[in-house]
């Protein structure tokens, strides 16, 4: 480790993670590794929902219990609210969900409409995506776009074109789950490009390191999208350390693991470094129960080649 | 303030559910979350408006949310209860705290008992404390069953009893027994018993409670000893004082001269 790295405390943001499906062990490890804030987008639960009431209960959990639970471990929790692309295909249900979304969109800690976009690129998905883009415009909110895993290149293109068609400012739209095939166009068109570091199906972090070497750090950041599948809630801190191992400057690594996520989602006005560095007195009392949590504590840092092997996600 | 006043006016004209929900959601963004600065005059006014009401730890956004909700009351108390139920259903963490804090101010309080009992069921400590602490509603409205659960739960979740209004008035045999059983459980597990627990046992002198008080009084934990001593002293009956007489001289003295008091007696010696 060089002097640069010792200067400021290591802090990470995971701007796309489904804590609903993660245990408190994960929170403990994430906090120990230096994660200070997370963004949890509303998504599907594995088993399709069949009534709007279950959406209501889920969204209430995301803005209520999950927010509280994260704070117990010193992590500040934010969220994106929306109807995900998969469940947009249940059209009757989709209509009911779109109807109740406005109730949640202005709640505290909601940083974006999301995660929305295409899954199979059906007409129903398209309708729900466009309706939510309009909602985002009406409420002047950011948008978190989930790009499809199948037919990704065309799906990503289409997601961006439709967003632009509806008059959204690309600097207020985050295109997530990028890969080598999509990132050129995302950056060219002025969007933010997030990369999900998730074994097998999404982006490995060695590949992400190469992308950062090729494109630099402008408008690029990473996340774990850790959920109920095989995924890693420590993806962001691990990738930071891997970047350092692979010769990327600490400041650049910090940018793609913290600063850019904050810059992108901070545009919502709902997320600021002050929240975890100097929380308002009332938050200190009710969220953190008066404890000064994990401030000035050294995050655990892996050492040695075996430890480095453990940093890799592919 | 302008946004707030404008919102109230708009809601008076067109109180749609969507408008109410939106106004309540936006309060934190629009007004910030600073604590209310209340002077002696404000607190006196609060007492006059609603005896027992203690808003000293309310924040601006919490107060605004309750104010907005109260502004929608138009004589139809059943509609109000339905609205509050709906809002609680889709509330975020901050809104839950605000709505439960407002319990002393809502119309037809006896209709809201189920809602309050539900609030006490939460594991979100600040939400629990919004019902239980500095709130006259529970001691006025909750039947013994939910009241007892609330007191026991406060101990369970590591909260405190001192801020619960009406502790002495609502003491009952059932609660004293539950607390004695809980103390036994803690001792069996090698864990300390909160000194506050004895406050709700002291008023009820039976063989069982005396046995537990005696164990705490003569045990190894000085803070437990203090709790038991204060409880016996507060009871003041011959039986209680006879047991207290068996404590060390200094402990008895400190109970008698007021050095021991419930506000300062906290688990772990307080911090």
Interface residues (C-beta under 8 A of the other chain):
Chain A: X56 X59 X60 X63 X64 X65 X67 X68 X100 X102 X103 X104 X106 X107 X108 X109 X269 X270 X280 X281 X282 X283 X285 X286 X287 X289
Chain B: X18 X21 X22 X25 X26 X28 X29 X33 X34 X35 X57 X59 X89 X90 X91 X92 X93 X94 X95 X96 X97 X124 X125 X126 X127
